[in-house]
Structure formats: C-alpha cells, structure tokens
Amino acid sequence: MKGARIIPLLLAILVTGVLVGGCIAPPRETAGSVSPGGDGAGKSVATATQTQAVIDTRVVTRATPFPTPTLPETPVSFSKLPEPSFEPTVYKLVYQNVIPFANNATAYGVKLENPPLFIEICISPKMVTRNIWYESRYTTRDDVYTQQTVISPNAYLEVSVRDRVSGNVVASDGFARRYSVDTYRVIPIRSAGDYLVEFSGNDIVATVQMRIPAEPGETVTPAATLSCPS
C-alpha cells in the first residue's frame, strides 16, 4: 500500500518539473557570444559600437559646401591655321660707281642704321699677252711660238671694312694675292655702325655697288643683285 502511494507522487513531481522547464526563456545573445548553428558549430555575431562625435566649435564649425558652377560644354572644333606670309625685303641703292685702280686707294664712310649692307663688286682685271717659245726636240722641226692671254701678274684688289672709331677691320675681301681670282665678290655687313670702306688695287677696273634695305613705306626703285659680265 505504501509503495502504491509513492509512485503517483513521483509522477506528479516529474510533470511539474517539465511544465516549469518549458516556461524558461533562452538566454539573449551578446556581442562576441557564440550561437549554435545548424551543423552544431558556433558563429560569432558582431554588434555595431557607436563613436561619440567630437567637434570644437571654437575651431571647427559646420558650413555649406562651396557651390561649383556648371560650365557649359565647349564644342571642340579644328581650324586650319593661316599660311604665314613673307614679304620680300626691298633693297635700295646707296652707292654705285666704276673705279679704275692703278696703284691707288679710295675710301667711303658708311653710316649703317638699318642693316644689312651688301657691298658687291664686279672685277675686270687687266689681261696681258705672253709669247711662249717651245724649243723642238727634233732637229728636223722648227721651234714653236705661241701666245697666251693671262691676268696681269700685278693685278689685285683689296677691300677692307673698318669700324670708323676703333679702326678695327670687321670684314675684308679682294682679288688675287691672298684672295681668289673670282670676278664677283660680295661683302655683307650685318651689324649697325659707323664704317669706313677702303678700296685699293692695281691693274683692275671695279664696278662697286652698295645696297641696304628700304625703310617701311619708303618708295624706291628696287636694287637687284649686281650682275657681272661673263
């Protein structure tokens, strides 16, 4: 009888324990806690942490962004550049003369303000005829006499351009002696200055021309390059 009473008492205690256990809520997950997964493995769940903003209004204050203007789109276009135009330099004659030289000299002062200055010279040297005798090597033949026309061995021309103040030679040219025997000579002077142009020579007739650029708007007869007879 006593054992029969204990069994219902135990059953009542067991049922009461089951009912009480079903009413307990599961624990809440916290940062860094591990929750069971479907496969029995745990995974970490992170939670956002709020950072307190710091602003010292004595130094930093809120402001409105600077307005950026909206510029209209500029269409890209390509145009052909104009062809450069070059106006030829017009030269004017400042001196022209035919000067015979027989062991003499002459000079001219030139005040050059608008360079360059071109001094052009056509040279006609004195020609001499030589009689040349060739002795025959054969006793049965007469000696041979021929004539040759050559430039006079005394012919020469020298032109010097000096700085009129210092006397320094800034350019020089000529004919024969230490120069060639070309009959056309040109001396360019490309710097402004006060010059002395000296000519000296012998057995020479020289046609001399000097030309400089004309001033803008100046009406002149254009001076061409000096042409020497062939």
Biotite code that builds the C-alpha atoms (Angstrom):
import biotite.structure as struc

atoms = struc.array([
    struc.Atom([0.000, 0.000, 0.000], chain_id="A", res_id=1, res_name="MET", atom_name="CA", element="C"),
    struc.Atom([2.770, 2.324, 0.918], chain_id="A", res_id=2, res_name="LYS", atom_name="CA", element="C"),
    struc.Atom([4.606, 1.718, -2.442], chain_id="A", res_id=3, res_name="GLY", atom_name="CA", element="C"),
    struc.Atom([1.458, 2.411, -4.404], chain_id="A", res_id=4, res_name="ALA", atom_name="CA", element="C"),
    struc.Atom([1.247, 5.900, -2.918], chain_id="A", res_id=5, res_name="ARG", atom_name="CA", element="C"),
    struc.Atom([4.844, 6.833, -3.763], chain_id="A", res_id=6, res_name="ILE", atom_name="CA", element="C"),
    struc.Atom([4.530, 6.161, -7.497], chain_id="A", res_id=7, res_name="ILE", atom_name="CA", element="C"),
    struc.Atom([1.761, 8.757, -8.154], chain_id="A", res_id=8, res_name="PRO", atom_name="CA", element="C"),
    struc.Atom([3.713, 11.253, -6.085], chain_id="A", res_id=9, res_name="LEU", atom_name="CA", element="C"),
    struc.Atom([6.818, 10.833, -8.243], chain_id="A", res_id=10, res_name="LEU", atom_name="CA", element="C"),
    struc.Atom([4.795, 11.187, -11.423], chain_id="A", res_id=11, res_name="LEU", atom_name="CA", element="C"),
    struc.Atom([3.297, 14.448, -10.145], chain_id="A", res_id=12, res_name="ALA", atom_name="CA", element="C"),
    struc.Atom([6.751, 15.847, -9.306], chain_id="A", res_id=13, res_name="ILE", atom_name="CA", element="C"),
    struc.Atom([8.105, 14.901, -12.799], chain_id="A", res_id=14, res_name="LEU", atom_name="CA", element="C"),
    struc.Atom([5.195, 16.544, -14.648], chain_id="A", res_id=15, res_name="VAL", atom_name="CA", element="C"),
    struc.Atom([5.556, 19.672, -12.565], chain_id="A", res_id=16, res_name="THR", atom_name="CA", element="C"),
    struc.Atom([9.280, 19.892, -13.417], chain_id="A", res_id=17, res_name="GLY", atom_name="CA", element="C"),
    struc.Atom([8.584, 19.547, -17.150], chain_id="A", res_id=18, res_name="VAL", atom_name="CA", element="C"),
    struc.Atom([5.990, 22.271, -17.098], chain_id="A", res_id=19, res_name="LEU", atom_name="CA", element="C"),
    struc.Atom([8.242, 24.656, -15.196], chain_id="A", res_id=20, res_name="VAL", atom_name="CA", element="C"),
    struc.Atom([11.201, 23.995, -17.511], chain_id="A", res_id=21, res_name="GLY", atom_name="CA", element="C"),
    struc.Atom([9.188, 24.860, -20.645], chain_id="A", res_id=22, res_name="GLY", atom_name="CA", element="C"),
    struc.Atom([8.426, 28.356, -19.373], chain_id="A", res_id=23, res_name="CYS", atom_name="CA", element="C"),
    struc.Atom([12.080, 29.484, -19.003], chain_id="A", res_id=24, res_name="ILE", atom_name="CA", element="C"),
    struc.Atom([13.233, 31.825, -21.851], chain_id="A", res_id=25, res_name="ALA", atom_name="CA", element="C"),
    struc.Atom([16.602, 31.092, -23.566], chain_id="A", res_id=26, res_name="PRO", atom_name="CA", element="C"),
    struc.Atom([19.477, 33.450, -22.756], chain_id="A", res_id=27, res_name="PRO", atom_name="CA", element="C"),
    struc.Atom([19.988, 36.542, -25.040], chain_id="A", res_id=28, res_name="ARG", atom_name="CA", element="C"),
    struc.Atom([22.986, 36.695, -27.362], chain_id="A", res_id=29, res_name="GLU", atom_name="CA", element="C"),
    struc.Atom([25.523, 39.392, -26.587], chain_id="A", res_id=30, res_name="THR", atom_name="CA", element="C"),
    struc.Atom([28.460, 40.833, -28.544], chain_id="A", res_id=31, res_name="ALA", atom_name="CA", element="C"),
    struc.Atom([31.008, 38.180, -29.048], chain_id="A", res_id=32, res_name="GLY", atom_name="CA", element="C"),
    struc.Atom([28.678, 35.377, -27.978], chain_id="A", res_id=33, res_name="SER", atom_name="CA", element="C"),
    struc.Atom([28.528, 32.150, -29.906], chain_id="A", res_id=34, res_name="VAL", atom_name="CA", element="C"),
    struc.Atom([25.198, 30.814, -31.132], chain_id="A", res_id=35, res_name="SER", atom_name="CA", element="C"),
    struc.Atom([24.794, 27.254, -32.246], chain_id="A", res_id=36, res_name="PRO", atom_name="CA", element="C"),
    struc.Atom([24.452, 26.689, -35.921], chain_id="A", res_id=37, res_name="GLY", atom_name="CA", element="C"),
    struc.Atom([22.549, 24.136, -37.805], chain_id="A", res_id=38, res_name="GLY", atom_name="CA", element="C"),
    struc.Atom([25.645, 21.976, -38.065], chain_id="A", res_id=39, res_name="ASP", atom_name="CA", element="C"),
    struc.Atom([26.411, 22.184, -34.368], chain_id="A", res_id=40, res_name="GLY", atom_name="CA", element="C"),
    struc.Atom([29.282, 24.755, -34.907], chain_id="A", res_id=41, res_name="ALA", atom_name="CA", element="C"),
    struc.Atom([29.108, 28.171, -33.298], chain_id="A", res_id=42, res_name="GLY", atom_name="CA", element="C"),
    struc.Atom([29.475, 31.509, -35.153], chain_id="A", res_id=43, res_name="LYS", atom_name="CA", element="C"),
    struc.Atom([30.344, 34.971, -33.797], chain_id="A", res_id=44, res_name="SER", atom_name="CA", element="C"),
    struc.Atom([27.768, 37.753, -34.063], chain_id="A", res_id=45, res_name="VAL", atom_name="CA", element="C"),
    struc.Atom([29.209, 41.337, -34.016], chain_id="A", res_id=46, res_name="ALA", atom_name="CA", element="C"),
    struc.Atom([27.253, 44.359, -32.902], chain_id="A", res_id=47, res_name="THR", atom_name="CA", element="C"),
    struc.Atom([27.925, 47.996, -34.010], chain_id="A", res_id=48, res_name="ALA", atom_name="CA", element="C"),
    struc.Atom([29.510, 50.291, -31.448], chain_id="A", res_id=49, res_name="THR", atom_name="CA", element="C"),
    struc.Atom([28.555, 53.996, -31.622], chain_id="A", res_id=50, res_name="GLN", atom_name="CA", element="C"),
    struc.Atom([31.502, 56.520, -31.504], chain_id="A", res_id=51, res_name="THR", atom_name="CA", element="C"),
    struc.Atom([30.901, 59.846, -29.821], chain_id="A", res_id=52, res_name="GLN", atom_name="CA", element="C"),
    struc.Atom([31.451, 62.769, -32.274], chain_id="A", res_id=53, res_name="ALA", atom_name="CA", element="C"),
    struc.Atom([33.992, 65.370, -31.193], chain_id="A", res_id=54, res_name="VAL", atom_name="CA", element="C"),
    struc.Atom([33.831, 68.949, -32.545], chain_id="A", res_id=55, res_name="ILE", atom_name="CA", element="C"),
    struc.Atom([35.447, 72.004, -31.026], chain_id="A", res_id=56, res_name="ASP", atom_name="CA", element="C"),
    struc.Atom([33.225, 74.841, -32.257], chain_id="A", res_id=57, res_name="THR", atom_name="CA", element="C"),
    struc.Atom([35.859, 77.396, -31.403], chain_id="A", res_id=58, res_name="ARG", atom_name="CA", element="C"),
    struc.Atom([37.908, 75.991, -34.286], chain_id="A", res_id=59, res_name="VAL", atom_name="CA", element="C"),
    struc.Atom([35.598, 73.920, -36.452], chain_id="A", res_id=60, res_name="VAL", atom_name="CA", element="C"),
    struc.Atom([32.056, 74.891, -37.392], chain_id="A", res_id=61, res_name="THR", atom_name="CA", element="C"),
    struc.Atom([29.575, 73.410, -39.773], chain_id="A", res_id=62, res_name="ARG", atom_name="CA", element="C"),
    struc.Atom([29.426, 75.110, -43.190], chain_id="A", res_id=63, res_name="ALA", atom_name="CA", element="C"),
    struc.Atom([27.734, 74.859, -46.540], chain_id="A", res_id=64, res_name="THR", atom_name="CA", element="C"),
    struc.Atom([29.772, 73.283, -49.376], chain_id="A", res_id=65, res_name="PRO", atom_name="CA", element="C"),
    struc.Atom([31.138, 75.833, -51.876], chain_id="A", res_id=66, res_name="PHE", atom_name="CA", element="C"),
    struc.Atom([28.868, 75.984, -54.919], chain_id="A", res_id=67, res_name="PRO", atom_name="CA", element="C"),
    struc.Atom([30.524, 74.573, -58.026], chain_id="A", res_id=68, res_name="THR", atom_name="CA", element="C"),
    struc.Atom([29.346, 76.372, -61.165], chain_id="A", res_id=69, res_name="PRO", atom_name="CA", element="C"),
    struc.Atom([28.201, 74.236, -64.008], chain_id="A", res_id=70, res_name="THR", atom_name="CA", element="C"),
    struc.Atom([30.219, 75.224, -67.040], chain_id="A", res_id=71, res_name="LEU", atom_name="CA", element="C"),
    struc.Atom([28.723, 74.784, -70.474], chain_id="A", res_id=72, res_name="PRO", atom_name="CA", element="C"),
    struc.Atom([30.417, 72.223, -72.630], chain_id="A", res_id=73, res_name="GLU", atom_name="CA", element="C"),
    struc.Atom([32.710, 73.839, -75.164], chain_id="A", res_id=74, res_name="THR", atom_name="CA", element="C"),
    struc.Atom([32.466, 72.172, -78.541], chain_id="A", res_id=75, res_name="PRO", atom_name="CA", element="C"),
    struc.Atom([35.831, 71.048, -79.909], chain_id="A", res_id=76, res_name="VAL", atom_name="CA", element="C"),
    struc.Atom([36.500, 72.448, -83.336], chain_id="A", res_id=77, res_name="SER", atom_name="CA", element="C"),
    struc.Atom([39.584, 72.291, -85.519], chain_id="A", res_id=78, res_name="PHE", atom_name="CA", element="C"),
    struc.Atom([40.505, 75.100, -87.860], chain_id="A", res_id=79, res_name="SER", atom_name="CA", element="C"),
    struc.Atom([43.321, 75.347, -90.358], chain_id="A", res_id=80, res_name="LYS", atom_name="CA", element="C"),
    struc.Atom([45.976, 77.834, -89.354], chain_id="A", res_id=81, res_name="LEU", atom_name="CA", element="C"),
    struc.Atom([46.546, 80.625, -91.850], chain_id="A", res_id=82, res_name="PRO", atom_name="CA", element="C"),
    struc.Atom([49.566, 80.259, -94.066], chain_id="A", res_id=83, res_name="GLU", atom_name="CA", element="C"),
    struc.Atom([52.393, 82.579, -92.951], chain_id="A", res_id=84, res_name="PRO", atom_name="CA", element="C"),
    struc.Atom([53.057, 85.356, -95.388], chain_id="A", res_id=85, res_name="SER", atom_name="CA", element="C"),
    struc.Atom([56.539, 86.635, -96.024], chain_id="A", res_id=86, res_name="PHE", atom_name="CA", element="C"),
    struc.Atom([57.179, 89.924, -97.695], chain_id="A", res_id=87, res_name="GLU", atom_name="CA", element="C"),
    struc.Atom([60.449, 90.040, -99.584], chain_id="A", res_id=88, res_name="PRO", atom_name="CA", element="C"),
    struc.Atom([62.929, 92.653, -98.431], chain_id="A", res_id=89, res_name="THR", atom_name="CA", element="C"),
    struc.Atom([63.225, 95.569, -100.815], chain_id="A", res_id=90, res_name="VAL", atom_name="CA", element="C"),
    struc.Atom([66.738, 96.966, -101.142], chain_id="A", res_id=91, res_name="TYR", atom_name="CA", element="C"),
    struc.Atom([67.691, 100.415, -102.247], chain_id="A", res_id=92, res_name="LYS", atom_name="CA", element="C"),
    struc.Atom([70.878, 101.580, -103.916], chain_id="A", res_id=93, res_name="LEU", atom_name="CA", element="C"),
    struc.Atom([73.119, 103.837, -101.807], chain_id="A", res_id=94, res_name="VAL", atom_name="CA", element="C"),
    struc.Atom([76.263, 103.708, -103.940], chain_id="A", res_id=95, res_name="TYR", atom_name="CA", element="C"),
    struc.Atom([77.282, 102.584, -107.422], chain_id="A", res_id=96, res_name="GLN", atom_name="CA", element="C"),
    struc.Atom([80.397, 103.510, -109.351], chain_id="A", res_id=97, res_name="ASN", atom_name="CA", element="C"),
    struc.Atom([83.092, 102.215, -111.684], chain_id="A", res_id=98, res_name="VAL", atom_name="CA", element="C"),
    struc.Atom([86.536, 102.674, -110.136], chain_id="A", res_id=99, res_name="ILE", atom_name="CA", element="C"),
    struc.Atom([89.788, 102.124, -112.082], chain_id="A", res_id=100, res_name="PRO", atom_name="CA", element="C"),
    struc.Atom([92.767, 101.140, -109.966], chain_id="A", res_id=101, res_name="PHE", atom_name="CA", element="C"),
    struc.Atom([96.385, 101.811, -110.876], chain_id="A", res_id=102, res_name="ALA", atom_name="CA", element="C"),
    struc.Atom([98.276, 101.550, -107.626], chain_id="A", res_id=103, res_name="ASN", atom_name="CA", element="C"),
    struc.Atom([95.793, 103.821, -105.861], chain_id="A", res_id=104, res_name="ASN", atom_name="CA", element="C"),
    struc.Atom([93.307, 103.693, -102.999], chain_id="A", res_id=105, res_name="ALA", atom_name="CA", element="C"),
    struc.Atom([89.971, 105.271, -102.163], chain_id="A", res_id=106, res_name="THR", atom_name="CA", element="C"),
    struc.Atom([87.583, 105.128, -99.210], chain_id="A", res_id=107, res_name="ALA", atom_name="CA", element="C"),
    struc.Atom([83.952, 105.869, -98.310], chain_id="A", res_id=108, res_name="TYR", atom_name="CA", element="C"),
    struc.Atom([82.239, 106.379, -94.983], chain_id="A", res_id=109, res_name="GLY", atom_name="CA", element="C"),
    struc.Atom([79.021, 104.429, -94.445], chain_id="A", res_id=110, res_name="VAL", atom_name="CA", element="C"),
    struc.Atom([76.695, 105.095, -91.518], chain_id="A", res_id=111, res_name="LYS", atom_name="CA", element="C"),
    struc.Atom([74.638, 101.919, -91.322], chain_id="A", res_id=112, res_name="LEU", atom_name="CA", element="C"),
    struc.Atom([71.456, 102.224, -89.251], chain_id="A", res_id=113, res_name="GLU", atom_name="CA", element="C"),
    struc.Atom([69.295, 99.641, -90.988], chain_id="A", res_id=114, res_name="ASN", atom_name="CA", element="C"),
    struc.Atom([71.442, 96.550, -91.692], chain_id="A", res_id=115, res_name="PRO", atom_name="CA", element="C"),
    struc.Atom([72.391, 94.555, -93.587], chain_id="A", res_id=116, res_name="PRO", atom_name="CA", element="C"),
    struc.Atom([74.699, 96.327, -96.030], chain_id="A", res_id=117, res_name="LEU", atom_name="CA", element="C"),
    struc.Atom([75.792, 94.435, -99.131], chain_id="A", res_id=118, res_name="PHE", atom_name="CA", element="C"),
    struc.Atom([78.968, 95.588, -100.879], chain_id="A", res_id=119, res_name="ILE", atom_name="CA", element="C"),
    struc.Atom([79.032, 93.941, -104.298], chain_id="A", res_id=120, res_name="GLU", atom_name="CA", element="C"),
    struc.Atom([81.940, 94.157, -106.707], chain_id="A", res_id=121, res_name="ILE", atom_name="CA", element="C"),
    struc.Atom([82.404, 93.124, -110.312], chain_id="A", res_id=122, res_name="CYS", atom_name="CA", element="C"),
    struc.Atom([86.124, 92.914, -111.122], chain_id="A", res_id=123, res_name="ILE", atom_name="CA", element="C"),
    struc.Atom([87.703, 93.353, -114.551], chain_id="A", res_id=124, res_name="SER", atom_name="CA", element="C"),
    struc.Atom([91.442, 92.672, -114.288], chain_id="A", res_id=125, res_name="PRO", atom_name="CA", element="C"),
    struc.Atom([93.951, 93.797, -116.875], chain_id="A", res_id=126, res_name="LYS", atom_name="CA", element="C"),
    struc.Atom([94.836, 90.994, -119.259], chain_id="A", res_id=127, res_name="MET", atom_name="CA", element="C"),
    struc.Atom([98.303, 90.618, -120.778], chain_id="A", res_id=128, res_name="VAL", atom_name="CA", element="C"),
    struc.Atom([99.532, 88.548, -123.689], chain_id="A", res_id=129, res_name="THR", atom_name="CA", element="C"),
    struc.Atom([102.593, 86.374, -123.337], chain_id="A", res_id=130, res_name="ARG", atom_name="CA", element="C"),
    struc.Atom([104.704, 84.945, -126.140], chain_id="A", res_id=131, res_name="ASN", atom_name="CA", element="C"),
    struc.Atom([105.834, 81.478, -125.303], chain_id="A", res_id=132, res_name="ILE", atom_name="CA", element="C"),
    struc.Atom([108.622, 79.750, -127.195], chain_id="A", res_id=133, res_name="TRP", atom_name="CA", element="C"),
    struc.Atom([108.928, 75.973, -127.224], chain_id="A", res_id=134, res_name="TYR", atom_name="CA", element="C"),
    struc.Atom([112.197, 74.513, -128.449], chain_id="A", res_id=135, res_name="GLU", atom_name="CA", element="C"),
    struc.Atom([111.704, 71.498, -130.644], chain_id="A", res_id=136, res_name="SER", atom_name="CA", element="C"),
    struc.Atom([113.314, 68.272, -129.569], chain_id="A", res_id=137, res_name="ARG", atom_name="CA", element="C"),
    struc.Atom([113.665, 67.261, -133.141], chain_id="A", res_id=138, res_name="TYR", atom_name="CA", element="C"),
    struc.Atom([116.369, 68.818, -135.324], chain_id="A", res_id=139, res_name="THR", atom_name="CA", element="C"),
    struc.Atom([114.194, 68.404, -138.362], chain_id="A", res_id=140, res_name="THR", atom_name="CA", element="C"),
    struc.Atom([111.401, 70.596, -136.906], chain_id="A", res_id=141, res_name="ARG", atom_name="CA", element="C"),
    struc.Atom([111.210, 74.298, -136.201], chain_id="A", res_id=142, res_name="ASP", atom_name="CA", element="C"),
    struc.Atom([110.742, 75.789, -132.738], chain_id="A", res_id=143, res_name="ASP", atom_name="CA", element="C"),
    struc.Atom([107.164, 76.586, -131.720], chain_id="A", res_id=144, res_name="VAL", atom_name="CA", element="C"),
    struc.Atom([105.921, 80.074, -130.727], chain_id="A", res_id=145, res_name="TYR", atom_name="CA", element="C"),
    struc.Atom([102.519, 80.531, -129.071], chain_id="A", res_id=146, res_name="THR", atom_name="CA", element="C"),
    struc.Atom([100.655, 83.357, -127.365], chain_id="A", res_id=147, res_name="GLN", atom_name="CA", element="C"),
    struc.Atom([98.680, 83.144, -124.123], chain_id="A", res_id=148, res_name="GLN", atom_name="CA", element="C"),
    struc.Atom([96.389, 85.788, -122.610], chain_id="A", res_id=149, res_name="THR", atom_name="CA", element="C"),
    struc.Atom([96.521, 85.785, -118.825], chain_id="A", res_id=150, res_name="VAL", atom_name="CA", element="C"),
    struc.Atom([95.678, 88.049, -115.886], chain_id="A", res_id=151, res_name="ILE", atom_name="CA", element="C"),
    struc.Atom([98.333, 90.672, -115.263], chain_id="A", res_id=152, res_name="SER", atom_name="CA", element="C"),
    struc.Atom([100.651, 89.449, -112.503], chain_id="A", res_id=153, res_name="PRO", atom_name="CA", element="C"),
    struc.Atom([100.400, 92.948, -110.993], chain_id="A", res_id=154, res_name="ASN", atom_name="CA", element="C"),
    struc.Atom([96.587, 92.935, -110.797], chain_id="A", res_id=155, res_name="ALA", atom_name="CA", element="C"),
    struc.Atom([94.989, 92.872, -107.358], chain_id="A", res_id=156, res_name="TYR", atom_name="CA", element="C"),
    struc.Atom([92.129, 94.399, -105.358], chain_id="A", res_id=157, res_name="LEU", atom_name="CA", element="C"),
    struc.Atom([91.671, 94.590, -101.611], chain_id="A", res_id=158, res_name="GLU", atom_name="CA", element="C"),
    struc.Atom([88.551, 95.807, -99.801], chain_id="A", res_id=159, res_name="VAL", atom_name="CA", element="C"),
    struc.Atom([88.561, 96.434, -96.051], chain_id="A", res_id=160, res_name="SER", atom_name="CA", element="C"),
    struc.Atom([85.617, 97.468, -93.877], chain_id="A", res_id=161, res_name="VAL", atom_name="CA", element="C"),
    struc.Atom([86.730, 99.145, -90.646], chain_id="A", res_id=162, res_name="ARG", atom_name="CA", element="C"),
    struc.Atom([84.984, 100.420, -87.575], chain_id="A", res_id=163, res_name="ASP", atom_name="CA", element="C"),
    struc.Atom([85.394, 104.144, -88.060], chain_id="A", res_id=164, res_name="ARG", atom_name="CA", element="C"),
    struc.Atom([86.073, 104.829, -84.366], chain_id="A", res_id=165, res_name="VAL", atom_name="CA", element="C"),
    struc.Atom([88.428, 101.988, -83.406], chain_id="A", res_id=166, res_name="SER", atom_name="CA", element="C"),
    struc.Atom([89.905, 101.297, -86.839], chain_id="A", res_id=167, res_name="GLY", atom_name="CA", element="C"),
    struc.Atom([89.369, 97.543, -86.385], chain_id="A", res_id=168, res_name="ASN", atom_name="CA", element="C"),
    struc.Atom([88.775, 95.582, -89.586], chain_id="A", res_id=169, res_name="VAL", atom_name="CA", element="C"),
    struc.Atom([85.361, 93.892, -89.360], chain_id="A", res_id=170, res_name="VAL", atom_name="CA", element="C"),
    struc.Atom([85.353, 92.402, -92.882], chain_id="A", res_id=171, res_name="ALA", atom_name="CA", element="C"),
    struc.Atom([87.658, 92.106, -95.858], chain_id="A", res_id=172, res_name="SER", atom_name="CA", element="C"),
    struc.Atom([87.796, 90.510, -99.300], chain_id="A", res_id=173, res_name="ASP", atom_name="CA", element="C"),
    struc.Atom([89.552, 91.010, -102.579], chain_id="A", res_id=174, res_name="GLY", atom_name="CA", element="C"),
    struc.Atom([91.009, 89.664, -105.798], chain_id="A", res_id=175, res_name="PHE", atom_name="CA", element="C"),
    struc.Atom([94.374, 87.901, -106.397], chain_id="A", res_id=176, res_name="ALA", atom_name="CA", element="C"),
    struc.Atom([97.297, 87.846, -103.991], chain_id="A", res_id=177, res_name="ARG", atom_name="CA", element="C"),
    struc.Atom([95.844, 86.219, -100.836], chain_id="A", res_id=178, res_name="ARG", atom_name="CA", element="C"),
    struc.Atom([92.343, 86.025, -102.343], chain_id="A", res_id=179, res_name="TYR", atom_name="CA", element="C"),
    struc.Atom([90.844, 84.002, -105.153], chain_id="A", res_id=180, res_name="SER", atom_name="CA", element="C"),
    struc.Atom([90.512, 85.249, -108.737], chain_id="A", res_id=181, res_name="VAL", atom_name="CA", element="C"),
    struc.Atom([86.705, 85.078, -108.792], chain_id="A", res_id=182, res_name="ASP", atom_name="CA", element="C"),
    struc.Atom([85.484, 88.205, -110.539], chain_id="A", res_id=183, res_name="THR", atom_name="CA", element="C"),
    struc.Atom([82.336, 88.610, -108.393], chain_id="A", res_id=184, res_name="TYR", atom_name="CA", element="C"),
    struc.Atom([82.729, 89.455, -104.709], chain_id="A", res_id=185, res_name="ARG", atom_name="CA", element="C"),
    struc.Atom([80.133, 90.334, -102.075], chain_id="A", res_id=186, res_name="VAL", atom_name="CA", element="C"),
    struc.Atom([80.807, 91.555, -98.538], chain_id="A", res_id=187, res_name="ILE", atom_name="CA", element="C"),
    struc.Atom([77.799, 91.504, -96.156], chain_id="A", res_id=188, res_name="PRO", atom_name="CA", element="C"),
    struc.Atom([77.776, 93.755, -93.079], chain_id="A", res_id=189, res_name="ILE", atom_name="CA", element="C"),
    struc.Atom([75.012, 92.638, -90.716], chain_id="A", res_id=190, res_name="ARG", atom_name="CA", element="C"),
    struc.Atom([75.512, 94.954, -87.736], chain_id="A", res_id=191, res_name="SER", atom_name="CA", element="C"),
    struc.Atom([74.643, 98.630, -87.460], chain_id="A", res_id=192, res_name="ALA", atom_name="CA", element="C"),
    struc.Atom([77.545, 101.015, -87.044], chain_id="A", res_id=193, res_name="GLY", atom_name="CA", element="C"),
    struc.Atom([79.724, 103.732, -88.485], chain_id="A", res_id=194, res_name="ASP", atom_name="CA", element="C"),
    struc.Atom([82.083, 102.157, -91.028], chain_id="A", res_id=195, res_name="TYR", atom_name="CA", element="C"),
    struc.Atom([84.959, 103.114, -93.332], chain_id="A", res_id=196, res_name="LEU", atom_name="CA", element="C"),
    struc.Atom([85.064, 101.119, -96.574], chain_id="A", res_id=197, res_name="VAL", atom_name="CA", element="C"),
    struc.Atom([88.542, 101.160, -98.151], chain_id="A", res_id=198, res_name="GLU", atom_name="CA", element="C"),
    struc.Atom([89.456, 100.068, -101.680], chain_id="A", res_id=199, res_name="PHE", atom_name="CA", element="C"),
    struc.Atom([92.989, 99.642, -103.013], chain_id="A", res_id=200, res_name="SER", atom_name="CA", element="C"),
    struc.Atom([94.286, 97.910, -106.118], chain_id="A", res_id=201, res_name="GLY", atom_name="CA", element="C"),
    struc.Atom([96.201, 97.862, -109.361], chain_id="A", res_id=202, res_name="ASN", atom_name="CA", element="C"),
    struc.Atom([95.515, 96.831, -112.953], chain_id="A", res_id=203, res_name="ASP", atom_name="CA", element="C"),
    struc.Atom([91.829, 96.492, -112.016], chain_id="A", res_id=204, res_name="ILE", atom_name="CA", element="C"),
    struc.Atom([88.576, 98.159, -113.010], chain_id="A", res_id=205, res_name="VAL", atom_name="CA", element="C"),
    struc.Atom([85.954, 97.508, -110.312], chain_id="A", res_id=206, res_name="ALA", atom_name="CA", element="C"),
    struc.Atom([82.221, 98.151, -110.529], chain_id="A", res_id=207, res_name="THR", atom_name="CA", element="C"),
    struc.Atom([81.090, 98.699, -106.940], chain_id="A", res_id=208, res_name="VAL", atom_name="CA", element="C"),
    struc.Atom([77.515, 98.665, -105.668], chain_id="A", res_id=209, res_name="GLN", atom_name="CA", element="C"),
    struc.Atom([76.244, 99.116, -102.114], chain_id="A", res_id=210, res_name="MET", atom_name="CA", element="C"),
    struc.Atom([72.646, 98.443, -101.124], chain_id="A", res_id=211, res_name="ARG", atom_name="CA", element="C"),
    struc.Atom([70.646, 98.404, -97.882], chain_id="A", res_id=212, res_name="ILE", atom_name="CA", element="C"),
    struc.Atom([67.001, 97.591, -97.002], chain_id="A", res_id=213, res_name="PRO", atom_name="CA", element="C"),
    struc.Atom([64.485, 100.327, -97.744], chain_id="A", res_id=214, res_name="ALA", atom_name="CA", element="C"),
    struc.Atom([62.570, 101.822, -94.830], chain_id="A", res_id=215, res_name="GLU", atom_name="CA", element="C"),
    struc.Atom([58.947, 100.629, -94.343], chain_id="A", res_id=216, res_name="PRO", atom_name="CA", element="C"),
    struc.Atom([56.670, 102.651, -96.600], chain_id="A", res_id=217, res_name="GLY", atom_name="CA", element="C"),
    struc.Atom([59.603, 104.169, -98.494], chain_id="A", res_id=218, res_name="GLU", atom_name="CA", element="C"),
    struc.Atom([59.083, 104.383, -102.236], chain_id="A", res_id=219, res_name="THR", atom_name="CA", element="C"),
    struc.Atom([62.271, 103.328, -104.006], chain_id="A", res_id=220, res_name="VAL", atom_name="CA", element="C"),
    struc.Atom([63.424, 101.632, -107.174], chain_id="A", res_id=221, res_name="THR", atom_name="CA", element="C"),
    struc.Atom([64.339, 98.141, -106.004], chain_id="A", res_id=222, res_name="PRO", atom_name="CA", element="C"),
    struc.Atom([68.041, 97.420, -106.378], chain_id="A", res_id=223, res_name="ALA", atom_name="CA", element="C"),
    struc.Atom([68.798, 93.965, -107.741], chain_id="A", res_id=224, res_name="ALA", atom_name="CA", element="C"),
    struc.Atom([71.936, 91.939, -107.195], chain_id="A", res_id=225, res_name="THR", atom_name="CA", element="C"),
    struc.Atom([74.871, 93.295, -109.174], chain_id="A", res_id=226, res_name="LEU", atom_name="CA", element="C"),
    struc.Atom([75.265, 91.340, -112.388], chain_id="A", res_id=227, res_name="SER", atom_name="CA", element="C"),
    struc.Atom([78.782, 90.878, -113.724], chain_id="A", res_id=228, res_name="CYS", atom_name="CA", element="C"),
    struc.Atom([79.523, 90.402, -117.438], chain_id="A", res_id=229, res_name="PRO", atom_name="CA", element="C"),
    struc.Atom([80.657, 86.909, -118.302], chain_id="A", res_id=230, res_name="SER", atom_name="CA", element="C"),
])
